[in-house]
Amino acid sequence: MEQDMTGADALWQRALDELKDVLSEVTVLRYFGGTRGVSLEGGTLAVLLPEDKEAGQLAPFATFVENALGKVGAPEGTKVTYRKAPEPVAVPQAARGVGRMPTQTGLLPTLTFDNFVEGPGNQFPLVMARYVAQHPGDEDSRTNPLFMHGPTGVGKTHLLHAIGNLAVSLNPELRVLYTTSEQLMNEYMHQWSVGGQNDNAKEAFREKYRTPDILLVDDIQYMSGKAGLQNEFFNIFNALKDAHRQIVMTSDRAPTEIPDLVDRLVSRFQSGITADVDIPAYETRMNILLLKLRGYPDVTLGQEILEFIAKRVSSSVRALEGALATTVNYARMFPGNPGAITVEVLEKSILKGYIHDEETLVRLTCADIQRAVCDYFGLSMDELTGKSREKKIATPRQIGVFLCRKLTSSSTTDIGRAFNRNHATVLYSSSTVQDLYKKGDSETCTALKALVEKLGKTTSDLN
């Protein structure tokens, strides 16, 4: 007997919820996000796949899926068959621009998930970005808002545009708006400056920002200290969230680390998913170079050259792309003579500016900071990196992690490795110290001031 599509999908979604207890929520979202059940007939549940997934990717999970189906009430022995959807996967009805002209404002069509390079430092935000693009305005509010933060040039803006582009490809009727907090501020000031003569300006501003199905806001940290804009965005946020419309924001720091941001916005920014976009690791940088090099079919660069760039330019994707473009332009001056470009030429001349900046940035290492922390608190390195959770050891360890994030270009993966901790612990430790420092905790502030001076830095480097 065949179930209707709604019943089959309800069964499938219950099975996916069950899977999260076994495989983890991140794994389920990554591999099964955007799938939906469409029929249950003859002991087989048919599941439609979105464009970015193939049946072969899900085959290793067959036993887990069948066990999960059994636990949520599927007939005994139910199997799953996957097939591609003949039309775009539906997004939640509440998130559709029903009865309105489709609008996509500010999206760059070249920034997609297809040309975003995945690596250990961005895996989680990438999974979540894909999910919200396929399920904008999640009615359970688990992924709304999505707040992605990380250093400059690591791909946050790319992910914003990729979300908008994928969402529109799945449902062309969606209204998607990309903006920056600077642009938002300019429009906010303009509508108030002309509002005295024309109330339509204020209404137009509210209509623009309170009605999109997906609002993408870049560099939200620039709202710092702008009380009027924060109050306006608070109202925009609430209007969109109440209507089950998706909000995605980026920042160079976590919500709690943005200075002069009102508590009610901090709490709302943290009410969905907060994802850290980290500095790319060496392997990721190599993959980025190989991908970008496809855009220069007239130039061939040797493996040694690419490895040199990947190793020596590590602070951001933006710097990496700039170094590659500079190298390519130099190579074009010597067509047919690939030997004109050597590692020595790059190091001493062509990429000297990029490498100089990198050397300045990475002057401090995690080991430098660990030694300073051990010396200040009277600990051994084994104690600092060991398993003890005693406060006299755990607190210095958290301070060390925080300083590594602030004063080095090391990724959270590298910092975790240095302290024998996982990615989540690194983020928690850093956030804990940041909160204490921001609140003016005397012991924390005294220790940080002494340590940054010992390391040749100032407290301004901690902002």
N, C-alpha and C positions, 0 to 999 in steps of 0.2 A: 504494500500500500504506500502511495506517495504522499509525503507531507507537503504542505504549501511552502513557498519560499521563506516566509516569515518564521514558521515552525522549525524548518531545517536550520536557518541561520541562528535562531535562539539556542538550539541544541549545540551548534558549532561554537558559539560564543561562550556557552557554559563550559564546554570542553577546553577552550583556550584559557579561561580563568583557572581551571583545574591544573592545566599545564604549567601555569606560572609558579605553582608551589613546587614543581619538580625541576623545571628548566630555568627558572628566574624570569621576572617580568621583562627584563631587557632582551633576553634571548627570544622570548615569544613575540615581542614587538618587532624585533629585527627580522625574524624569519616568517612570521605569520601575519604581521600588520597589513591591513587592507584586504585580507581574505574574507570571504563570506560563504556560508552554506546556502545552497539553492534547492536541493531536493534530497529526499531520503526514500530510496526505492530498492526493494530486493536485497536489503542488507548492505546497501552502498550509499554513503553520504557523498553527494557531489559538492565540491568546493570550488568557487571561482577565484582565480589569482589575478592580482593587479599586474600592470605592465612590467614592473621591476622584479618580478619573481618567476621562477621556473619550478616545475614539479620536482625536478631532480634535486633542488636545494632542500626540499622538505622530506625526501625519501628517508634519510637517516633517523627521522623522528617518528617513523611509522608505529613502532611498538608503544612509544609514549602516548601518541595520539589515540591509539585504539584503547589503551588502558584508561585514558581520561574520558573517552566517550562512554565506556562501561560504567564509570563512576557517576556520570551525570544523567543516566537513564536511557542511553541508546540501546536498541535491541542487541542481544548477545551476538558477538561475532561481527559487529558492524565494521566495514572497511571504508576507507576514504579514497576517493579518486579526485585528482586535481585537473582543472582545465582553465585555459585562458578565458577571460570574460570577453564576450563579443562586443561589448561597449564599455565605456569608462565605468569604474567602480563608483557606486553611488556614495555621496557624502550625506551626512545627517540633514534631514529636511529642514531643521531649524537653522542650518547654516547656509541655506541656499538663498540666492537673490531673487526670490520668486516675485514675478510681476515687475521687475526692474530691468533696465537695459544693462547688459554686462559691462563691467568697467574694470580695467587693469591699469593702475596708475603707478608709474615710476619703476616698473620691473625691467631688468636687463635680461633679454632672452638668452644671452650667451652664458649666464651663470645658472647652471643646472646641476642636478645630482650626478649626471653622467660624467661631468668633467671636474667633479670634486674628489680629491684623492683621500681615501680613508686611511687612517693610521691609529695606533694605540691612543694618541692624545685627543682624538676627535670622534671615536667610535660611538660613545654614548650620545653626544649631541646630534650626531648624524642619524642615529636610529630614531631619536625623538623628533627630529626635523621631518623625516620621511613620514612618521606616523601622523603628525599634525597636518601635514599636507594632504594626507588621505582621509583624515578624520577631523576636519576643522570644527572647532566649537564643541569638542567632546562633551556630551551632556552630563557625563559623570564628573566633569571638572578635574579629572586627574591630570590632564596635560594642558590645561588652560588656566593661566598663561604658560608659555614656554619662555624661560629667561636663560639666554646663553651668554656666558661671560668669558673673557680671556684677554691676553695681551693684544696689542695692535698687530694687524697683519697675519692672523692665524686662520682666517676663513669665515669669520662670523657673518660678514656682509654677504659673502657668497651663499651661505646657508639660508639667509633670509630670502634672497631672490630665488633660490632653488625651491624653497617652500611655495612661494607664490606661483612660480612657473609650473610646477607639478600640479598644484591644486587647480589651476585654470585649465590645464590639459585634461584633467579628469572631469571637470565641470565648468565649461566655458561661461556659464551664467553667473559664476561667482564674482562678487565685487571685491577686488584685492587692492589694498593701498599700501605702498611703501613710502616711508618718510624717514627723516632724521629728526632728532630732538631739536636740532638747530633750526631746521625748516619749520617745525611745529611752533617753536618759540617765535619766529618771525611772523608767521601767520596769526598767531595769538595776539601779538602786539599790534599788528595791522588792523585786526577786526575791532580792537578796542580804540585805536586811534580814529577810525572812521565811524565807530558805532554811535557816537553822539549825534551825528547827522543821519545815520542810516542803520536802523536796527537789523536790516536784512543781512548786513555783514556778519553780525554775531550768529544769526540763524544759519547762514551759509557755512560758517566755520563748524558749527555743531553738526549740521547735516553731513558735512564731509567726513568728520572723524567719528561720528557715533553710528554710522550706518554700514560701513564695510563688513563683509563676511569674514575677511581676514585683514587685520591691521598689523603691519610690520614696522617696528620702530627701531631705528639704528642709533647707537651711541646714547642710550638713555641717561648715561652718567652726566650729560650736560644739563640736565634738569636740576643739578645740585645748586641749592641756594636760591632757586627761582620760585618763590612761594606762590605767586599768582599762577604760573604755569603748572606747578604741581597740583594745585587745587583744581584747575581745569582738567588736567589729565586724570585725576582721581574720578571725576564725573564721567569722563570718556570711558575709562576702564570699567566702571560699574555698569554703564549703559550697555557696553559690548558684552560683558560677562553675563549679565542678566538675560540677554537675548541669545545666549549660546553662540556667540561669534568669537572667532579665534583671535587671540592677542599673542604676538611673538616680539620679544625685545632682545636687544644685544647691549652689552656694556663692557667696559674694560676691567670691571671688577664686580664682585658679588653684590647683591642688594644691600647687605649689612655694611659693606665697605664704602658705599657712596656717601660722601660727607653731606651734611645738611639736607638729607632726604627725610621727609616726614615719616613717622612710624607707620601711619596707616597705608602709605604707599609701599614701604618695605614689606609689610605683612602681606599685602596683595601680590607683590611681585614674587613672594615665596610660596604663594598658595597653590601653585601648580607644580611644574618641573623646573628645577634649576640645574643647568648643565654647564660644566667647565670645558671650554675649548682650549686645549693646551698647545704649547709650542711643539711643532712636528719633530719626531725623532728622526735619526739619520736615514733609516730605511724609507720613511715617508717622504723625506726631502728628495731622495733619489727618485722615487716614483713620480713626484711632482715635476722634477726636471725632465724625466723621460716623456711625460705627458705633454709638457709645454714645448718640448723640442719638436714635437710633431707639427707645431705651427710654423716651423722654420724649415720647410722641406729643401731649401737651397743650401743648407749648411749642415755639415757633419762634424760632430764633436766626439772625440775619443772617450773611452771609459775613464781613463785617468783624469781627464779634464772635468768630467761630470762628478767624479768622486771627490775631487779637490773642492769644487764649489759646494757640494752637499756637506762636506765636513767643516769647511771654514765659514760658511754663511748659514747660521743656525737660528737666528733670533726670530725670524718670521717668514711666512710665505711671500710676503710683499718684497722683502729684501732679496730672497732667493730668486724671484722672478726678475727683479732688477739686475741682479748679477748675471743671470743667464742672458738677458737681452743685451747687456753691455758686451758680454763675450761674443755673442752672435754678430753684433754689429762690427766688432773688431775683425772677426773671421771673414766677413764679407769684403774687407779691404784686401784680402789675399786669396782670391778665388783660385782653386786648384792647388793651393799650398797649405794643406792642413797642418804641416809642421811648423807654421809660423806661430801657432798658439801652443805655448808650453806652460806647465805649472809655474815655472820661474817667472815668465812674463806676466801671468795673471797675478801672482803674489806681489811682485815688486812694482807693477805698473797698472795694468788694466783694472784689477779689482782691489787696488790698494785702499780706496776709500771704504769699501764694504768690509774688508778684512780688518781695517783699523777700528771701525765702529764695533765690530764683533769682539775684538780683543779688549776694547774698553769695557764692553758689556760683560764679558765672561771673566774679567780679572779675578773676581771672587768665585770660589768653588764651594760646593757643599762641604768638602773636607776642611776648608779654611774656617767656615762658620762653625762646624762641629768642634774643631780644636778650640776656638774662642769661647764657645759655650761651656765646654768641659773645664777650661781654665777658670772662667768666671764663677761657675757653680761648684767647682771642686769635685768633678766627676771624672771617671775613666771613660774612654771611648766605648768599652764593652758595656758599661752601665747605660750610657746614653742610647746605644743602639740595641740594648737587650730587651727582655720581656717584662721587666719590673714595671708595675703600675703605681708604685709609691709616689706620692705627690712630689717629694723632693727630687725625683728623677723624671716623672711624667711631665711636670711643668717645664723644666729646662728643655726637654725633648720637643715639646710643642713650640717653644720659643725658637728653637733651632730650625724646625720645619718652616715656621712663619718667615724667619729671616732668609732662608734659602729661596722661598717663593718671591720675596721682595727684592733681594739683592743679587740674584744670579739669574741666568737664562736657562737654568735646568728645568726640564719638564717635571710634572708631578710624578711621572713614572721613575725618573732618575732620582728624585728626592726620596721617594718611597724606598727605592733600592738602597740608598745611602743610609736610611734609618731603619731598614728591615721592616717597613710598614707598607700596607696596601694603599691604593689610590684614594679610597674613601677616607682612610685615617689621615692621610696628608691634608685633604680638604678640611676635615673636621678640626684638626689641630690648628691649621692656619686661621680658620674662621674663629675659633675660640680665642686665640691670642689677639686677633684683630678687634673683636668685640671688647675685650678687656682694655686694650690700648685706646680704643675710641671712647670708652666710658671713663678713662682717666685713672684706672686702677694703679695705685701708687707703686706696688711691687713690680708690676709688669712694666710700667713706664720707666722706672729706675733701671731695671735690667736692660731694657731695649736701648735706652740712651747710652748706657755704658758700653754695650756690645757694638752698637753702630760706630761709636767713636773709636773703639779698639780696632774695628775693621776698616777704618779710614772713610767712613760714610757719615751722613748726618740724618737726623730724624725726618727730614723732608723726603728722603729716599723711601720712607715707609708709607707714603701717601699713595 
